[in-house]
């Protein structure tokens, strides 16, 4: 509680007119007071925090929040992190570099994931959910369907949806 009062005093001394106190953990993505503060931002306002970790727990979360602030044509400033200040040219530069690095990291992850998926497929690993029916059940269901039995009845007997039965020709082919 003392830490919260210290933060409120710091923000008040820095000129904040409204102070929002979040009771939820900063690790949560849905924080009511943060959402409320962002919703109330007007053009030219500055959202101020005592430290960056009070606003976001990850680079991605920080960049998403900063994008919301920018969309509202407002600024952002962290008292403890002088470089995190979109109201100054130096701060905007630093946050732009940070944003570029985060985007680069996302692209690297996407590329590595794609390469890993391709290697797994080459080894014969099957991607996606396992089939609900065995190959024998699929052939049996196709025979029954081709004989004119309603797909809903066939589906019930195999405990699958009628859509699964209607797609079987695509699976077997």
C-alpha positions as CSV (number, residue, x, y, z in Angstrom):
1,X,0.0,0.0,0.0
2,X,2.9,2.4,0.8
3,X,4.3,1.8,-2.6
4,X,1.0,2.7,-4.3
5,X,0.9,6.0,-2.2
6,X,4.5,6.8,-3.2
7,X,3.6,6.2,-6.9
8,X,0.5,8.5,-6.6
9,X,2.6,11.2,-5.0
10,X,5.2,10.9,-7.7
11,X,2.5,11.3,-10.4
12,X,0.9,14.2,-8.6
13,X,4.2,16.0,-8.3
14,X,4.8,15.4,-12.0
15,X,1.6,17.3,-12.8
16,X,-1.0,14.5,-13.2
17,X,-4.5,15.7,-12.8
18,X,-6.1,12.2,-12.8
19,X,-4.5,9.2,-11.2
20,X,-5.8,5.7,-12.0
21,X,-5.0,2.9,-9.5
22,X,-5.0,-0.6,-10.9
23,X,-5.7,-3.3,-8.3
24,X,-5.3,-6.2,-10.8
25,X,-1.9,-7.7,-11.5
26,X,0.1,-6.0,-14.2
27,X,0.7,-9.4,-15.6
28,X,-3.0,-9.6,-16.6
29,X,-3.9,-8.5,-20.1
30,X,-7.3,-7.2,-19.2
31,X,-6.8,-4.4,-16.7
32,X,-9.9,-2.3,-16.1
33,X,-8.3,0.9,-14.8
34,X,-5.8,0.9,-17.7
35,X,-8.6,0.4,-20.2
36,X,-10.5,3.2,-18.5
37,X,-7.5,5.5,-18.6
38,X,-6.9,4.8,-22.3
39,X,-10.6,5.4,-23.1
40,X,-10.5,8.8,-21.4
41,X,-7.4,10.0,-23.4
42,X,-8.0,13.0,-25.6
43,X,-5.8,14.7,-28.2
44,X,-2.8,16.2,-26.5
45,X,-3.2,14.3,-23.2
46,X,-0.2,12.5,-21.8
47,X,-0.5,9.1,-20.1
48,X,2.2,9.0,-17.4
49,X,3.4,6.1,-15.3
50,X,6.1,5.9,-12.6
51,X,7.9,3.0,-14.4
52,X,7.4,1.1,-17.6
53,X,6.6,-2.1,-15.8
54,X,3.5,-0.4,-14.3
55,X,2.1,-0.2,-17.9
56,X,3.2,-3.4,-19.6
57,X,4.9,-6.7,-18.8
58,X,6.2,-7.5,-22.3
59,X,7.5,-5.6,-25.3
60,X,4.5,-6.7,-27.3
61,X,2.1,-5.5,-24.6
62,X,3.9,-2.1,-24.4
63,X,3.9,-1.6,-28.2
64,X,0.1,-2.4,-28.3
65,X,-0.6,0.0,-25.5
66,X,1.6,2.7,-27.1
67,X,-0.2,2.2,-30.4
68,X,-3.6,2.8,-28.7
69,X,-2.2,6.0,-27.1
70,X,-0.9,7.2,-30.4
71,X,-4.2,6.4,-32.2
72,X,-5.8,8.8,-29.7
73,X,-3.3,11.4,-30.6
74,X,-2.0,11.4,-27.0
75,X,1.5,11.1,-25.6
76,X,3.1,8.8,-23.1
77,X,5.8,9.3,-20.5
78,X,7.5,7.2,-17.9
79,X,9.0,9.1,-15.0
80,X,11.8,6.5,-14.3
81,X,12.6,5.7,-17.9
82,X,13.5,9.1,-19.5
83,X,13.9,7.4,-22.9
84,X,10.2,6.3,-22.8
85,X,8.6,9.7,-23.6
86,X,6.7,10.2,-26.8
87,X,6.4,13.9,-26.0
88,X,10.0,14.4,-27.0
89,X,11.9,13.7,-30.2
90,X,14.5,11.5,-28.4
91,X,11.7,9.4,-26.8
92,X,9.9,8.9,-30.0
93,X,13.1,7.8,-31.7
94,X,13.9,5.3,-28.9
95,X,10.3,3.8,-29.0
96,X,10.5,3.6,-32.8
97,X,13.8,1.6,-32.5
98,X,12.2,-0.6,-29.9
99,X,9.2,-1.1,-32.1
100,X,11.4,-2.1,-35.1
101,X,13.3,-4.6,-32.9
102,X,10.1,-6.2,-31.7
103,X,8.8,-6.5,-35.3
104,X,12.2,-8.0,-36.4
105,X,11.9,-10.5,-33.5
106,X,8.4,-11.4,-34.6
107,X,9.6,-12.1,-38.1
108,X,12.4,-14.3,-36.9
109,X,10.0,-16.3,-34.8
110,X,7.6,-16.6,-37.7
111,X,10.5,-17.8,-40.0
112,X,11.8,-20.3,-37.5
113,X,8.3,-21.7,-36.8
114,X,7.7,-22.1,-40.6
115,X,11.1,-23.9,-41.0
116,X,10.4,-26.2,-38.1
117,X,7.0,-27.0,-39.5
118,X,8.5,-27.8,-42.9
119,X,11.1,-30.1,-41.3
120,X,8.4,-31.9,-39.3
121,X,6.3,-32.5,-42.4
122,X,9.4,-33.8,-44.2
123,X,9.8,-36.3,-41.4
124,X,6.2,-37.4,-41.8
125,X,4.8,-35.7,-38.8
126,X,1.1,-35.0,-39.4
127,X,-0.1,-31.5,-38.4
128,X,-3.4,-30.6,-36.9
129,X,-5.9,-32.5,-34.9
130,X,-5.9,-36.2,-35.0
131,X,-8.7,-37.7,-37.1
132,X,-11.9,-38.7,-35.2
133,X,-12.3,-41.8,-37.3
134,X,-10.0,-44.6,-38.2
135,X,-9.4,-45.3,-41.9
136,X,-11.6,-48.4,-41.6
137,X,-14.4,-46.4,-40.1
138,X,-14.0,-43.8,-42.9
139,X,-14.4,-46.5,-45.6
140,X,-17.4,-48.0,-43.8
141,X,-19.0,-44.6,-43.5
142,X,-18.4,-43.8,-47.2
143,X,-20.0,-47.2,-48.2
144,X,-23.1,-46.4,-46.1
145,X,-23.3,-42.9,-47.4
146,X,-23.0,-44.1,-51.0
147,X,-25.8,-46.7,-50.3
148,X,-28.1,-43.8,-49.5
149,X,-28.1,-43.9,-45.7
150,X,-28.7,-40.4,-44.2
151,X,-25.4,-38.7,-43.2
152,X,-26.9,-37.7,-39.8
153,X,-27.6,-41.4,-39.0
154,X,-24.1,-42.4,-40.0
155,X,-22.6,-39.5,-38.0
156,X,-24.5,-40.6,-34.9
157,X,-23.2,-44.1,-35.1
158,X,-19.6,-42.9,-35.3
159,X,-20.1,-40.1,-32.8
160,X,-19.1,-37.3,-35.2
161,X,-20.9,-34.5,-36.9
162,X,-22.7,-34.9,-40.2
163,X,-20.2,-32.4,-41.7
164,X,-17.4,-34.9,-40.9
165,X,-19.2,-37.5,-42.9
166,X,-19.9,-35.2,-45.8
167,X,-16.1,-34.3,-46.1
168,X,-15.0,-37.9,-46.1
169,X,-14.6,-38.1,-49.8
170,X,-12.0,-35.3,-49.6
171,X,-10.1,-37.1,-46.8
172,X,-9.9,-40.5,-48.5
173,X,-9.2,-39.1,-52.0
